[in-house]
Amino acid sequence: MICSPILRKTLIAALTLVGCLMVVPAHADDATPLRVMSFNIRFGTAKDGENSWTKRRDFLVDTIRKFDPDLLGTQETLADQKDFLADKLQGFEAHGVGRDDGNLKGEMAALFFRRDRFEKIAGGHFWLSESPDTVGKKGWDAALPRLVSWVKLKETKVPDALPLLFLNTHFDHMGVQAREESARLIRSKITELGQGCRVVLTGDFNAGEGNKPYQALFGSEGKAASPVEDTLRVYRPIRGKEEGTFTAFKASNSTGDRIDWIGASRHFEVRTAGIDRTQKNGATPSDHFPVTAVLRAQGKPGEKKTLRVLCYNIHHGRGTDDQVDLPRLARVIRGVDPDLVALQEVDNKTKRTGGVDQTAELARLTDLHGLFGRQIDFQGGTYGQAVLSRFPITGSAIHVLPGEPDRETRIAFETTMSVFGNEHSFVSTHLHHQSNDFRVKQAEKIREVFAGVDRPVIVVGDLNAYPNSKPLQVFKNDWGSATAGKPIPTFPSEKPANQIDYILFKPKDRFFVQQVKVLEEPVASDHRPIFAVLQPAGP
């Protein structure tokens, strides 16, 4: 809400009197997603002028940190670059050898994994040639020796999880036959090394989607499906025009072939996958865009799918430390791996937040689809609400709510998307922060708007009202609430005293609330986010 510091302090003080309930830590979850990045970092001795390694290496490290991978595959990595990354990326273990001598000479396909999550139980390297065990051998018509580095990992915190085979590679840039045969060899090696394992493959394959190496790796062989799927194409089935991953250090180079891929076995659900377009003043941290994927363990056969919903008033990105920090907010959002996110108090190119389109930036940082809903013009830009979604957003509408003519316009921002084959409405709202009478009228308007809607509706937002207050009573008869009967405090973030943020849905019996919690995040905003896992009722 936009209000004076005095009003905000008054509300905080009033809420603090109510008392505090226990909340659940932000990262406590039953199935932690696996974050994967593949990044051709460009060999460090290249004469790239303003884009030379020493001038861009810190930018490259920052790009990796912002995505925060669990598994990182790098290509064109010289020994000193591997050491630099290992030093800067504290908490990661590195694995890689030079392709020329199996030691330090030549480029590496060095990979990195988090030590606090994984224990290495095996590892090795093989060369992409007719004799994979022969160190430094060029294969077929390749111009240079090429190799695969691999590790087999054990999840330290999930002892009953299948081991994870992680492979990383870089195909030859000249050899047409070599690229196709390399794909066939890797496919065979995955079958050999990956018995009883989940599999993740990263690399620069120097070939575009649909070419023979792509088909050899991801296509079917007779009736046999490939052991891995192309994560980006699973997440985005329709091929886009701007999926190029070679940049030549220019962020505008977004067309062309997608030659960097992440493959994953069907043990995983692909939560998101994308191409990281990080840039500064039109320049990129390498001559390739990194590619990313977020994976989650597949549910058991017959297990019902769930919707992971997050509500977050982000206070235009400004935390209780008075810092506007969108990467910090993105980390909070990513920490619960949501399907749908409703954000309130979002700035769009305003003066106070540096002219940033906050919705677009948070969508980029979380790998989710994003859409902004305008409430008012503000400081040279606009201010309102936003929706982030793992599902493509197919439509939107702004429903203006009753309010005082000379005060901030309040809205219900509706988005529609197909969820598990059925159309859903996902709505973000933010009710009046002072007048309970107007809050009641606004709640009644929301109920009226969606009264005749047949599809499932989820309304999420900062209602500025206590659980048993009149605005909440408006929804009591025909709407369900994720926190019904067990309110949990969301405001103020430093010492939450009462709940004013909610996740509501209709029909009332549409969802079973599998889990609900408030995230233990006291600094990123003046509200704490509320998170729920909803399981659709029925088949």
Buried (B, 14 or more C-beta within 10 A) or exposed (E): BBEEEEEBEEBBEEBBEEEEBEBBEBEEBEEBBBBBBBBBBBBBEEEBEEBBBEEBBEBBBBBBEBBBBBBBBBBBBBBEBBEBBBEBBEEBBBBBBBBBEBEBBBBBBBBBBBEEBBEBEEBEBBBBBEEBEBBBBBBBEBEBBBBBBBBBBBBEEEEEBBBBBBBBBBBBBEBBBBBBBBBBBBBEBBEEBBEEBBBBBBBBBBBBBEBBBBBBBBEEEEEEEBBBBBBBBBBBEEEEEEBBBBBEBBBEBBEBBBBBBBBBBBBBBBBBBBBBEBBEEEBBBBBBBBBBBBBBBBEEEEEEEBBBBBBBBBBBBBBBEEEBBBBBBBBBBBBBBBBBBBBBBBBBBBEBBEEBBBBBBBBBBBBBBBBBBBBEEBBEBBBBBBBBBBBEBEEBBBBEBBBEEEBBBBBBBBBBBEBEEEBBBBBBBBBBBBBBEBBBBBBBBBBEBBEEEEEBBBBBBBBBBBBEBBBBEBBEEEBBBBBBEEBBBBBBBEEBBBBBBBBBBBEBEBBBBBBBBBBBBBBBBBBBBBBBBBBBBEE
